[in-house]
Amino acid sequence: PDQLSIEVGGFPTAVRPMQAEPAEAPFSNSEYLFEVKWDGLRCLLFVDRDGSVRLQDRGLRDVTFQFPEFGSLGGQVPPGTVLDGALVVTDGEGRPETGALRRRLAGPASSDQRTAAYLAFDLLYLEGKPMVRQPLYPPKKQLPQVVRPGRHPSAPRPTDPAGGALHRPGLGPALAGGVVTQQAAPAAPR
């Protein structure tokens, strides 16, 4: 299925993110980007033109009310921007904890729940300009400048193109695996 993007006034109200496909075996290739697959909720972060923030899961459901800590990003992400990434809730050592995330998704946030973090890995729109049909690497390279340092969203950098380090047994129990993407491919679903 091709990407679903619903736009109103030139800015998307919903986007279906690119989906990963399993690989046969680990490999190394300098034409590919190798990234950690975070054990969290795949989610798009929309910063509308007025600065309001919306979170949409890959099923196109709005999950903003369950994560009120993202209500104000304080200028961390420019208006008119859409990020693709993962919402994670971590334990005391910074490892993703799926049970805590499931509790957050079960209902409205409460004061006894851990704060979520958003790890951006793709830039789909920047200040109203679509980036989805461009080669993947240039927008991804911009992420650390687009997502300014702060409390919630962050932009982890792709790993070394050697790739083999992201083979599941080498990651340990804290991470879900690796994602490999061809650098020249557009940031659009297959």
Disulfide bonds with the S-S distance in Angstrom:
none
